[in-house]
Amino acid sequence: MPGTENGPASYFPSIEKKYGRPIEEWKRLIRSSSLRKHLELVTWLKDEHGLGHGHANALVRHTLLEDGRTH
């Protein structure tokens, strides 16, 4: 089906709805963090911003892949 997202981006509509911030804002937060490792960033989003694990993981994974980082 055209326009249907797969992978981490498939979580984006529910992330925006649940947490009230656009995805680009979450990506900016991730990129501005001094943390660099995937799990550190996921934990930070959960602890500091109240995201669930799946949502935090999807945001970090997508952002790091977009930036050419794999971990």
Rosetta silent file (secondary structure, phi, psi, omega in degrees, C-alpha in Angstrom):
SEQUENCE: MPGTENGPASYFPSIEKKYGRPIEEWKRLIRSSSLRKHLELVTWLKDEHGLGHGHANALVRHTLLEDGRTH
SCORE:     score description
SCORE:     0.000 S_00000001
   1 L     0.000  120.198  179.642    0.000    0.000    0.000 S_00000001
   2 L   -60.051  140.768  177.971    1.607    3.319   -1.053 S_00000001
   3 L    85.578   -7.521  178.719    2.344    5.736    1.769 S_00000001
   4 L   -85.655  124.972 -179.346    2.355    3.036    4.425 S_00000001
   5 L   -84.313  146.755  173.351    5.501    3.190    6.529 S_00000001
   6 L  -118.632  169.763  177.069    7.381    0.125    7.703 S_00000001
   7 H    67.475 -153.020 -176.290   10.018   -0.263   10.379 S_00000001
   8 H   -56.009  -35.799 -177.121   10.636    2.414   12.998 S_00000001
   9 H   -65.583  -18.381  179.110    8.712    5.081   11.065 S_00000001
  10 H   -65.857  -18.675  178.256    5.521    3.055   11.427 S_00000001
  11 H   -83.376  -15.206 -169.970    5.439    4.217   15.064 S_00000001
  12 H   -58.147  -45.328  179.289    5.572    7.919   14.196 S_00000001
  13 H   -58.897  -41.230 -179.563    1.823    8.681   14.010 S_00000001
  14 H   -72.552  -30.878  177.078    1.199    7.137   17.428 S_00000001
  15 H   -65.143  -47.538  179.732    4.265    8.872   18.922 S_00000001
  16 H   -61.822  -42.647 -179.195    3.041   12.273   17.749 S_00000001
  17 H   -66.174  -45.923 -174.956   -0.472   11.578   19.003 S_00000001
  18 H   -71.936  -39.968 -172.529    0.560   10.206   22.404 S_00000001
  19 H  -105.905   -6.315  172.467    3.324   12.685   23.283 S_00000001
  20 L    71.052   18.617  177.305    2.131   15.791   21.415 S_00000001
  21 L  -125.108  143.979  176.193    5.400   16.628   19.694 S_00000001
  22 L   -69.371  153.986 -178.227    6.251   16.332   16.005 S_00000001
  23 H   -58.186  -39.399 -179.617    8.808   13.703   15.019 S_00000001
  24 H   -60.558  -33.066  177.090   11.250   16.345   13.812 S_00000001
  25 H   -67.817  -41.339  177.028   11.303   17.816   17.324 S_00000001
  26 H   -62.993  -41.125  179.258   12.148   14.406   18.811 S_00000001
  27 H   -63.361  -40.615  177.303   14.925   13.981   16.236 S_00000001
  28 H   -61.611  -41.699  178.031   16.355   17.393   17.141 S_00000001
  29 H   -61.259  -45.393 -179.815   16.378   16.402   20.827 S_00000001
  30 H   -61.458  -46.319 -177.859   18.174   13.152   20.049 S_00000001
  31 H   -68.336  -27.336 -178.977   20.736   14.881   17.867 S_00000001
  32 H   -85.424  -10.647  179.438   21.363   17.612   20.447 S_00000001
  33 L   -70.046  148.041  175.136   22.010   15.114   23.242 S_00000001
  34 L   -78.137  -11.294  178.300   25.590   14.495   24.300 S_00000001
  35 L   -74.376  147.718 -176.871   24.730   10.788   24.424 S_00000001
  36 L  -126.046  -25.765 -176.804   25.798    8.742   21.395 S_00000001
  37 L   -84.006  143.990 -176.899   24.965    5.092   22.046 S_00000001
  38 H   -51.225  -56.835 -175.227   21.593    3.688   21.020 S_00000001
  39 H   -64.812  -35.123  176.169   20.619    2.247   24.397 S_00000001
  40 H   -61.843  -42.892  179.160   21.787    5.351   26.261 S_00000001
  41 H   -66.590  -41.127  177.890   19.558    7.504   24.067 S_00000001
  42 H   -60.974  -48.015 -179.859   16.586    5.147   24.493 S_00000001
  43 H   -61.052  -41.701  178.395   16.995    5.179   28.275 S_00000001
  44 H   -61.375  -45.773  178.600   17.291    8.976   28.272 S_00000001
  45 H   -62.778  -37.325  179.010   14.075    9.398   26.272 S_00000001
  46 H   -68.779  -49.135 -174.795   12.288    7.041   28.646 S_00000001
  47 H   -73.760  -42.806 -173.774   13.614    8.577   31.862 S_00000001
  48 H   -91.463  -24.078 -173.917   13.666   12.261   30.934 S_00000001
  49 H  -123.744    0.353  173.300   10.769   12.493   28.490 S_00000001
  50 L    73.740   18.606  178.535    8.427    9.685   29.564 S_00000001
  51 L   -76.339  151.084  171.464    8.442    7.712   26.316 S_00000001
  52 L   -74.315  162.627 -175.732    7.685    4.021   26.266 S_00000001
  53 H   -60.281  -47.317 -177.900   10.487    1.676   25.265 S_00000001
  54 H   -62.070  -41.408  178.938    9.138    0.859   21.800 S_00000001
  55 H   -67.809  -44.368  178.600    8.556    4.497   20.906 S_00000001
  56 H   -62.408  -43.935 -179.708   11.957    5.599   22.205 S_00000001
  57 H   -61.503  -44.032 -179.505   13.665    2.741   20.383 S_00000001
  58 H   -62.775  -44.049  179.504   11.918    3.574   17.095 S_00000001
  59 H   -63.037  -46.290 -178.773   12.886    7.253   17.307 S_00000001
  60 H   -65.834  -47.233 -179.037   16.513    6.540   18.139 S_00000001
  61 H   -58.060  -49.307 -179.063   16.885    3.813   15.521 S_00000001
  62 H   -61.992  -44.286 -178.200   15.370    5.944   12.763 S_00000001
  63 H   -65.009  -45.686 -179.856   17.410    9.026   13.719 S_00000001
  64 H   -65.187  -40.606  177.138   20.707    7.161   13.932 S_00000001
  65 H   -64.104  -41.180  178.387   20.100    5.418   10.604 S_00000001
  66 H   -61.318  -32.982 -179.767   19.171    8.727    9.014 S_00000001
  67 L   -88.459    1.261  179.571   22.470   10.152   10.288 S_00000001
  68 L    80.232   14.607  176.782   24.452    7.173    8.999 S_00000001
  69 L  -103.513  140.979 -176.744   25.110    5.784   12.468 S_00000001
  70 L  -107.808   -3.734  179.708   24.233    2.172   13.160 S_00000001
  71 L  -143.071    0.000    0.000   24.487    2.025   16.953 S_00000001
